[in-house]
Amino acid sequence: MHMKELQKETSNIIKQANFLQKKESRFFDLIEEVGELAKDIMYYEGWKKGKFSNRIARKDIADSLSDVLFDIFALADLYNLDLEKEYQKMIKRLKKRVTRGEFKN
């Protein structure tokens, strides 16, 4: 499935379930999911120790990344953005910057 199809499917799920359709709700949910992703990565990599240290697996990171992606698609839809097209433009700009050597230390 392409990004455009995933974005549309995300929108359909939100409409069918009738949840988190307001921009502020979707935005705050994205922030929460990014926090979950950060927590999972910190425990998985051992950068943070605690009760989750031995329980976080790559699957947890994949789940958190998918949750973040869902919210990104949902926000793009709320703002009527073609995320696939915008991402392709960003990659093109980034390639030019890499070619110019902007990221070399």
N, C-alpha and C positions, 0 to 999 in steps of 0.2 A: 504494500500500500504506500502511496506517495503522501507527502505531508499534507497536501490539499485535501486528500480523502480522509486522513486522520483528523484534520481540523474539523471537517464537516461531520464526521462520526462523533467527535467530542461534543460538538454543538447539539447534535440530535439527542445524545444521551442526556445532556443537561436539560434540554427542553422536555424530554419525556419524563424525566425524574422530577422536574420542576424544583431544582435546587441550585443554590449559589449563582443566580442569574444576574445579580447586581454587580457592578464593577468593583465596588469596595469589598464585597464578600469574596469575589474571585481573587482580587489582589491580596487580601489578608490570608486567604487559603494558600496562595503561592508562597508567601513569606513563611508560613508555618511549614509547608512541605520542604522548602529549602533548608530550614532549620533541622528538620528530620534527616535530610540527606547529609547535612554537615555532621550531625551527631553520629550517624551510621559510619561515615568515613573516618571520623576521629577515633571511634572505638575499633573499627576494623584495622586501621593502620597502627593502632597502639599509641596514638598521640594523646589519647585520653584514657584513663583507667577508671574502672568502676564496675558496677554490677552487670553491665552489658558487654564488658570486654571480651568475654569468650563466647558470646551468643550471637554476635553480628557476623553474617556471612555475605558473600558477594551477592546472593539473592536479595538480601535486604537493601543493598545499595541499588541493585537493578529496580526493585520495587519503588524505592524513593525517587530515583531518576524518572521513572515512568509517571509517578504522581506529579512531579514538577512539570514534566512535558505536557501532561493533561491540562494543568492550569495555564501553561503558556499558550497552548492551542485555544483554550477557552477565552483567555484575554485577547488574543489576536482576533478571534471571532467577534467578541464584544466591540472591538475597535474597528471592525470591518477591514482587517488587514489580511493580505495574502502572504502568509508566513513563508511559504515555499519560495515565492518570488523575492521577498525581502531577504531571506537567508542567502539565496544565490547571489544577490547584489552585494551582500556583506562579504561573502567568500571571495568574490571578484576584487573588492577593495582590499581585502586582507592579503591576497596573493600579490597584488601590486606593491603593497608595503613590504612584504617579505622579499620580493625581488629587489626592491630599493635598499634592502639591508637594514630596515628600521629596528629589527628585533635582535640584532647581533650585539653581544656584550663587548 
